Amino acid sequence: MATYIYETTDPAKPVQRFEIQQGMKEPALTRHPESGEPIRRVITGGLGYLAKTPSGTAGGIGGAGGMVGGSGACGVGCGCH
């Protein structure tokens, strides 16, 4: 189960944010489960995944730091380090 952030969208009322746990394959909600108000899922930026590489620098998937493999990841000899 993942935790998603939703917010109310009624322009006549103040925006209220709340969290709901849902399965990742479940469709986004369009109505508040208790009040029935219209809502939308809020897209937020995550921190991503960081790991120590053999060289001791921090690297993330798709970022610098010597990680090899995966889509968009660079490796040794790519010229960006």
N, C-alpha and C positions, 0 to 999 in steps of 0.2 A: 504494500500500500504506500502511496505517495501522499504528501501533504501539499495541497494547493491553496493559494490565496485567491479569494474572490472579493469583489466589492459591489455595493449596490449602485444602480445606475439611474435611479429616479431623480431627475433634475430639480424637483421641488423639495427634496430632502437632502440633508448632509450625507456625504459619502461615508459609508461604514465598511471597513475591511474585516474579514474573518477568514479562518482556515478550516478546510474540510479535508479529511482523508478519503482518498478514492483510489481505485485500481488504475493503473496507467492506461489501460485499454478502455476505460469507461469514458463516455462522452462528457464534455464540459457541461456543468449545470447552467441553466438559464433563469431559474427561479430559486429564491432562498427557500431552503427546505422547511423552515418554520413559518415565515411570514408570507411567502409567495411573491415578495418583491422581485422585480427584474434584477439580475446580477450578471457579472461577466468575470471570467478568469483573468487574473492579473499576471502578466509575464514579468518575471524578475530575473536579474542576472545572478548566476551562481558563482561560487568561488572556483569551481573546477577541481581538477585533481592535480596535486603537486607531489612529486616524489624525488628523492635523492638519486642522482645518477652516479654511475661508477666514478666520474670525475669529481664528485662531491658538490656539484652545483645543483640548484633546484631547477627542475624541468617539468613541464606539463605536456599533456598530449597536444600536439600541434604547435608547441612552443620550443624555444631554444633550450639548450641544456644537455644535449647529447643523447636524448632518447631516440631510439631507432624503431622503425616500423609504424604501422598504423596509418590511417588516412591523414595526409597533411603533415605528418611528423618528419622532421629532417634528421639526418644522421651524420656521422663522422664524414668529413670531406665535402659537405654541401656548400661550404663557403660563407655561411651566415654567422658562424661563431668566431 
